[in-house]
């Protein structure tokens, strides 16, 4: 299994200088150490003569380096969250400036109108509380704080709901200011004007609540494995926990974003009423939301052991499992999404009866041969008594697999 530490560290562009540099150094040291040990360099002569002892020494050395990488990564992630609030404030006030410039350019020849003033004041009325909120949550990413889930990733459902919430509030403030200034005698704020907007907002808000409850229930019920990320990334909105693009997430974000843009254009072209969202587009958002929730309900799963066999190398005779032999655990879901980094791999544990055996890291150039998502190889501890014993796996997410009974002979 390839480990993408270098690419992941390169994403820490917003980290504090020392945290970012320290993380890069830790990652570079780990990669160099892993590739060195993968070809047998750097193994002490005292253990090099024994394959089992050298493998254990290599695994312990890599585990120590992996912990250093994890500590640096967490530090860089915390520094990024503290600093990103400035970027979020820049985006908020940049939007206000962009709106001002757009209104100024479109006012050339046509003249400045009350609608332009109301639009700018409404934007300011939103930007000011967002600024105070960013300061209050400065240690959690500023404006991004409500969008970050318990796994320290940006939540797709929360981001979509937040987008519709901000637009709905802006539209109401804009129309309210037009009434206050007397620019229009009456604005269209009846149910028949804004029912489409209300429906889409209610739908996206309900999806955000439902997605949170579904994920929480599945994690507690050990039907979904969640590993905490070092820091949120923009790619979280479109990707799964492994960083691969997720079709339903992309669909939900793109469809909701396109309909939101249409609603904003309608508000700009007809600033005397709430923008009407056609029912066909409301249905389109509902279909995208249903697909997103369906994926949330079915993604992942509990790790499973299918079989446990004696690991046999070339030249070995066929034999039963004895203490000290390597056993090969075959199944699925041993390495959950987001846990392919070195530190989560070191937290894999195999329970053999009452004995806890940590899965050794076996490096190969560019990654690890053990553990993998479907196969774990671990030496049977000497403390295991002969007889029938149960074997099960505890993953980095803390989820236990089913139990399989094996026979250990003298």
TAGIBEL-V989813 format. One record per residue. N is the residue number from 1. RES is the residue in one letter. SS is DSSP state (H for helix, E for strand, C for the rest). Layout:
{{N:RES:SS} {N:RES:SS}}
//
This chain:
{{1:X:C} {2:X:E} {3:X:C} {4:X:C} {5:X:H} {6:X:H} {7:X:H} {8:X:H} {9:X:H} {10:X:H} {11:X:C} {12:X:C} {13:X:C} {14:X:C} {15:X:C} {16:X:C} {17:X:H} {18:X:H} {19:X:H} {20:X:H} {21:X:H} {22:X:H} {23:X:H} {24:X:H} {25:X:H} {26:X:H} {27:X:H} {28:X:H} {29:X:H} {30:X:H} {31:X:H} {32:X:H} {33:X:H} {34:X:H} {35:X:H} {36:X:H} {37:X:H} {38:X:H} {39:X:C} {40:X:C} {41:X:C} {42:X:C} {43:X:C} {44:X:C} {45:X:H} {46:X:H} {47:X:H} {48:X:H} {49:X:C} {50:X:C} {51:X:H} {52:X:H} {53:X:H} {54:X:H} {55:X:H} {56:X:H} {57:X:H} {58:X:H} {59:X:H} {60:X:H} {61:X:H} {62:X:H} {63:X:H} {64:X:H} {65:X:H} {66:X:H} {67:X:H} {68:X:H} {69:X:H} {70:X:H} {71:X:H} {72:X:H} {73:X:H} {74:X:H} {75:X:H} {76:X:H} {77:X:H} {78:X:H} {79:X:H} {80:X:H} {81:X:H} {82:X:H} {83:X:H} {84:X:H} {85:X:H} {86:X:H} {87:X:H} {88:X:H} {89:X:H} {90:X:H} {91:X:H} {92:X:H} {93:X:H} {94:X:H} {95:X:H} {96:X:H} {97:X:H} {98:X:H} {99:X:H} {100:X:H} {101:X:H} {102:X:H} {103:X:H} {104:X:H} {105:X:H} {106:X:H} {107:X:C} {108:X:C} {109:X:C} {110:X:C} {111:X:C} {112:X:C} {113:X:C} {114:X:H} {115:X:H} {116:X:H} {117:X:H} {118:X:H} {119:X:H} {120:X:H} {121:X:H} {122:X:H} {123:X:H} {124:X:H} {125:X:H} {126:X:H} {127:X:H} {128:X:H} {129:X:H} {130:X:H} {131:X:H} {132:X:H} {133:X:H} {134:X:H} {135:X:H} {136:X:H} {137:X:C} {138:X:H} {139:X:H} {140:X:H} {141:X:C} {142:X:H} {143:X:H} {144:X:H} {145:X:H} {146:X:H} {147:X:H} {148:X:E} {149:X:C} {150:X:C} {151:X:C} {152:X:C} {153:X:C} {154:X:E} {155:X:C} {156:X:H} {157:X:H} {158:X:H} {159:X:H} {160:X:H} {161:X:H} {162:X:H} {163:X:H} {164:X:H} {165:X:H} {166:X:H} {167:X:H} {168:X:H} {169:X:H} {170:X:H} {171:X:H} {172:X:H} {173:X:H} {174:X:H} {175:X:H} {176:X:H} {177:X:H} {178:X:H} {179:X:H} {180:X:H} {181:X:C} {182:X:C} {183:X:C} {184:X:C} {185:X:C} {186:X:C} {187:X:C} {188:X:E} {189:X:C} {190:X:C} {191:X:H} {192:X:H} {193:X:H} {194:X:H} {195:X:H} {196:X:H} {197:X:H} {198:X:H} {199:X:H} {200:X:H} {201:X:H} {202:X:H} {203:X:H} {204:X:H} {205:X:H} {206:X:H} {207:X:H} {208:X:H} {209:X:H} {210:X:H} {211:X:H} {212:X:H} {213:X:H} {214:X:H} {215:X:H} {216:X:H} {217:X:H} {218:X:H} {219:X:H} {220:X:H} {221:X:C} {222:X:C} {223:X:C} {224:X:C} {225:X:C} {226:X:C} {227:X:C} {228:X:C} {229:X:C} {230:X:C} {231:X:C} {232:X:C} {233:X:C} {234:X:H} {235:X:H} {236:X:H} {237:X:H} {238:X:C} {239:X:E} {240:X:C} {241:X:C} {242:X:C} {243:X:C} {244:X:C} {245:X:E} {246:X:C} {247:X:H} {248:X:H} {249:X:H} {250:X:H} {251:X:H} {252:X:H} {253:X:H} {254:X:H} {255:X:H} {256:X:H} {257:X:H} {258:X:H} {259:X:H} {260:X:H} {261:X:H} {262:X:H} {263:X:H} {264:X:H} {265:X:H} {266:X:H} {267:X:H} {268:X:H} {269:X:H} {270:X:C} {271:X:C} {272:X:C} {273:X:E} {274:X:C} {275:X:C} {276:X:C} {277:X:C} {278:X:C} {279:X:H} {280:X:H} {281:X:H} {282:X:H} {283:X:H} {284:X:H} {285:X:H} {286:X:H} {287:X:H} {288:X:H} {289:X:H} {290:X:H} {291:X:H} {292:X:H} {293:X:H} {294:X:H} {295:X:H} {296:X:H} {297:X:H} {298:X:H} {299:X:C} {300:X:C} {301:X:C} {302:X:C} {303:X:C} {304:X:E} {305:X:E} {306:X:E} {307:X:E} {308:X:E} {309:X:E} {310:X:E} {311:X:C} {312:X:C} {313:X:C} {314:X:C} {315:X:C} {316:X:C} {317:X:C} {318:X:C} {319:X:C} {320:X:C} {321:X:E} {322:X:E} {323:X:C} {324:X:C} {325:X:C} {326:X:E} {327:X:E} {328:X:E} {329:X:E} {330:X:E} {331:X:E} {332:X:E} {333:X:C} {334:X:C} {335:X:C} {336:X:C} {337:X:C} {338:X:C} {339:X:C} {340:X:C} {341:X:C} {342:X:H} {343:X:H} {344:X:H} {345:X:H} {346:X:H} {347:X:C} {348:X:C} {349:X:E} {350:X:E} {351:X:E} {352:X:E} {353:X:C} {354:X:C} {355:X:E} {356:X:E} {357:X:E} {358:X:E} {359:X:C} {360:X:C} {361:X:C} {362:X:E} {363:X:E} {364:X:E} {365:X:C} {366:X:C} {367:X:E} {368:X:E} {369:X:E} {370:X:E} {371:X:C} {372:X:C} {373:X:C} {374:X:C} {375:X:E} {376:X:E} {377:X:E} {378:X:E} {379:X:E} {380:X:C} {381:X:C} {382:X:C} {383:X:C} {384:X:C} {385:X:C} {386:X:C} {387:X:E} {388:X:E} {389:X:E} {390:X:E} {391:X:E} {392:X:E} {393:X:E} {394:X:E} {395:X:C} {396:X:C} {397:X:C} {398:X:C} {399:X:C} {400:X:E} {401:X:C} {402:X:C} {403:X:C} {404:X:E} {405:X:E} {406:X:E} {407:X:E} {408:X:E} {409:X:E} {410:X:C}}
//
